[in-house]
Amino acid sequence: MSAIVPHVVIVGGGFGGLWATRALDAAAVRITLIDRCNHHLFQPLLYQVATAGLSSPDIAAPLRHILRKQRNVEIRLAEVADIDAAGKGIVLDDGTRLDFDYLLLASGATHAYFGHDQWAAHAPGLKTLDDALHLRRHLLLAFERAEAEADPAKRAAWLSFAIVGGGPTGVELAGTLAEIARHTLVNEFRNINPSDARVRLIEAGPRVLSSFPEDLSAKACRQLRKLGVEVSTGKAVTDINECGYQLGDEFIAARTVVWAAGVAASPLARSLGVPLDRAGRVLVNPDLSAPGYPNIFIAGDLASVQQDGKPVPGVAPAAKQMGRHVANAIHARLQDRPAPAFAYKDYGNLATIGRMAAIVHFGRLKLSGVLAWWFWLAAHVFFLIGFRNRLIVLLNWTWAYWSYQRGARIILGSDEAGQVRQDRQP
Amino acid sequence: MSAIVPHVVIVGGGFGGLWATRALDAAAVRITLIDRCNHHLFQPLLYQVATAGLSSPDIAAPLRHILRKQRNVEIRLAEVADIDAAGKGIVLDDGTRLDFDYLLLASGATHAYFGHDQWAAHAPGLKTLDDALHLRRHLLLAFERAEAEADPAKRAAWLSFAIVGGGPTGVELAGTLAEIARHTLVNEFRNINPSDARVRLIEAGPRVLSSFPEDLSAKACRQLRKLGVEVSTGKAVTDINECGYQLGDEFIAARTVVWAAGVAASPLARSLGVPLDRAGRVLVNPDLSAPGYPNIFIAGDLASVQQDGKPVPGVAPAAKQMGRHVANAIHARLQDRPAPAFAYKDYGNLATIGRMAAIVHFGRLKLSGVLAWWFWLAAHVFFLIGFRNRLIVLLNWTWAYWSYQRGARIILGSDEAGQVRQDRQP
């Protein structure tokens, strides 16, 4: 019997890491939770921050505050520089080494440009709050540039928006952007008509929201078109530069291209030296431990898990379940029991499209339109962390619903003092 | 009689510029309102964004939205590069020249370091939303650094906060920071006790809030001390570097110094080529026109106006009154009447100190403490633009009041992807 309490290091305060931490509340361990941000982010609503419907603090909560009562947790705001898997230690970016008895890697995913990293400068993605504020700035400035532009062709390019990737994020962004152009900005400009804006959603595969059954996917497509989105499927974007993008034989002038197509696991997985899948995720054992390292676990978007021949999807409920499973596995190990295998329980799938438009697929239940949208809204408010956030988000949405306005339409400067530069893309 | 409608150019969408624009609603002019930000900012609550009590969009509203129904206004998101006063034209940063019949300069003030510009890097100021987010990041990261620091002296330096300048902004920041350290962060750290933080307010003059009568100023000082702020008066800071600051004979280690001491007029005033006061403000004619240029007016913090031997203070009500006055003056000129002289009506003065602490001075009425705080709160909610903002701010404050929490405690990254760098100040 050891007098020293086992040390559990958890990397990442997202759904995987936070749910694991909470599930170890009563365990006789000491936990160090490491994240490079000071907050847990409710990623499913990130597109709302990017499209100026919500403020950053509405969908984030400080990790320290969430975990203030859990006395076995210490939080470190840091980045992990290296993992010494064999020696059971990790090294932080300030050079500190932390030895662990158990490690959970849950550092999530980042966008991937499929080998076209040069596109990143012209087609920003959406994974963090900083990404969302950058994108908000980009979208709002595009209308400002169009208003100031005298040349009709250049003006049209500023009013041409493309979203690459027809998954949930792409669909949400396209639907909301169409609403902004057609409703929110009405009457606000003198030289342009914002509803002339062209919002195009591009999916290389045969249909949008391909994780849903075909009929729901087709309904989503119809709802998108009704909102004013041009949906293009079956053709991939083959080039992106600051003037526009190449789609098949056609080059389309567009000053705003948003990347919602590719996701790759956080590069941290590579430093483990274990087999990865094509997206850089760890091919974990059935108990979510890393091959060859029984004391190292993986959860969330960093884990590649197959179940019934299908991959477990990279969604919040899956990450939470994995987090809780890892906590159970560590419990078991502490009692010298073998860890059980992880089993993903699929409670259903839902995606929002825009104002009063969504699709829902729960077992045999299939909904679309207004009812699905209310369902989506209730679920998302319910799962937000913090009573205050729920209240503020509900208030903002009620306001947006009645007024067609978006409360956070504030351009914050990433260049010095919010200055506007004409010589580069917004 | 000319068929061409006179062109009024207004630079700055703050209290001066926006109130002038609105007051020209029914005038037979076309207005171009120029601002480098897309929003009107309610500056009196900026310290709340810096101290994580409110989000940026809570105290700002898009200028286009505010003015959407006023059809004689066109808004340009741009910076003014030069003014051709004699030739009645201004040049924007993209090279566009706009000719005007009347010009209103209301571009406000910026911080000034009294010839010590090297202090700017170590003692950020607070004038814009970007400043506020920068400061928020700085304040929140200081506690994170202290938590991760093993050396007691270095840790104390991270927990040492100085606010230079005992005017309203300095007092608000000091009071709120003391509340954060003593209440908000309780239980959230494992290696430090946030209430060990030292919050020092430094005023070179003999007393804080010197625009108030002496007895109220003394009461404010007592309230600050009760909240846990060390108040130092009568000694000036003579040096600031990344390790701390020099105050008289003493060098005090502090990793956070906030600059709330000096204000200078926007540099735009200089390009007019007219007499300026020491702070760079235009010494305007009684009707607020610039000396020698009857068609150029100045309002707000850019105007140096004397009344009854005292300067008109740089506060929001004065700027609004000047804005409205300039609109009247332009009305008068359009009808070939002489413009009247500007007369400032002082409705009173109020300043908040912290939780349930404020001072109010309205004519013979002097209040301090809880009652003054409620007065301050009601006034500030009332004067916010937009019903939505009022509702959200009230909700946030009610929440903060009951929970001692601050909803916007989210560190947003100004470096890439919110990464934390250990090798520099936050």
Boltz contact constraints between the chains, C-beta under 6 A:
constraints:
  - contact:
      token1: [A, 36]
      token2: [B, 419]
      max_distance: 6.0
  - contact:
      token1: [A, 36]
      token2: [B, 420]
      max_distance: 6.0
  - contact:
      token1: [A, 37]
      token2: [B, 418]
      max_distance: 6.0
  - contact:
      token1: [A, 38]
      token2: [B, 411]
      max_distance: 6.0
  - contact:
      token1: [A, 39]
      token2: [B, 410]
      max_distance: 6.0
  - contact:
      token1: [A, 55]
      token2: [B, 55]
      max_distance: 6.0
  - contact:
      token1: [A, 55]
      token2: [B, 57]
      max_distance: 6.0
  - contact:
      token1: [A, 56]
      token2: [B, 410]
      max_distance: 6.0
  - contact:
      token1: [A, 57]
      token2: [B, 55]
      max_distance: 6.0
  - contact:
      token1: [A, 57]
      token2: [B, 407]
      max_distance: 6.0
  - contact:
      token1: [A, 57]
      token2: [B, 408]
      max_distance: 6.0
  - contact:
      token1: [A, 57]
      token2: [B, 410]
      max_distance: 6.0
  - contact:
      token1: [A, 60]
      token2: [B, 410]
      max_distance: 6.0
  - contact:
      token1: [A, 62]
      token2: [B, 409]
      max_distance: 6.0
  - contact:
      token1: [A, 64]
      token2: [B, 188]
      max_distance: 6.0
  - contact:
      token1: [A, 68]
      token2: [B, 187]
      max_distance: 6.0
  - contact:
      token1: [A, 68]
      token2: [B, 188]
      max_distance: 6.0
  - contact:
      token1: [A, 74]
      token2: [B, 190]
      max_distance: 6.0
  - contact:
      token1: [A, 77]
      token2: [B, 144]
      max_distance: 6.0
  - contact:
      token1: [A, 77]
      token2: [B, 420]
      max_distance: 6.0
  - contact:
      token1: [A, 94]
      token2: [B, 422]
      max_distance: 6.0
  - contact:
      token1: [A, 129]
      token2: [B, 412]
      max_distance: 6.0
  - contact:
      token1: [A, 130]
      token2: [B, 413]
      max_distance: 6.0
  - contact:
      token1: [A, 130]
      token2: [B, 418]
      max_distance: 6.0
  - contact:
      token1: [A, 144]
      token2: [B, 77]
      max_distance: 6.0
  - contact:
      token1: [A, 187]
      token2: [B, 68]
      max_distance: 6.0
  - contact:
      token1: [A, 188]
      token2: [B, 64]
      max_distance: 6.0
  - contact:
      token1: [A, 188]
      token2: [B, 68]
      max_distance: 6.0
  - contact:
      token1: [A, 190]
      token2: [B, 74]
      max_distance: 6.0
  - contact:
      token1: [A, 388]
      token2: [B, 399]
      max_distance: 6.0
  - contact:
      token1: [A, 388]
      token2: [B, 407]
      max_distance: 6.0
  - contact:
      token1: [A, 399]
      token2: [B, 388]
      max_distance: 6.0
  - contact:
      token1: [A, 407]
      token2: [B, 57]
      max_distance: 6.0
  - contact:
      token1: [A, 407]
      token2: [B, 388]
      max_distance: 6.0
  - contact:
      token1: [A, 408]
      token2: [B, 57]
      max_distance: 6.0
  - contact:
      token1: [A, 409]
      token2: [B, 62]
      max_distance: 6.0
  - contact:
      token1: [A, 410]
      token2: [B, 39]
      max_distance: 6.0
  - contact:
      token1: [A, 410]
      token2: [B, 56]
      max_distance: 6.0
  - contact:
      token1: [A, 410]
      token2: [B, 57]
      max_distance: 6.0
  - contact:
      token1: [A, 410]
      token2: [B, 60]
      max_distance: 6.0
  - contact:
      token1: [A, 411]
      token2: [B, 38]
      max_distance: 6.0
  - contact:
      token1: [A, 413]
      token2: [B, 130]
      max_distance: 6.0
  - contact:
      token1: [A, 418]
      token2: [B, 37]
      max_distance: 6.0
  - contact:
      token1: [A, 418]
      token2: [B, 130]
      max_distance: 6.0
  - contact:
      token1: [A, 419]
      token2: [B, 36]
      max_distance: 6.0
  - contact:
      token1: [A, 420]
      token2: [B, 36]
      max_distance: 6.0
  - contact:
      token1: [A, 420]
      token2: [B, 77]
      max_distance: 6.0
  - contact:
      token1: [A, 422]
      token2: [B, 94]
      max_distance: 6.0
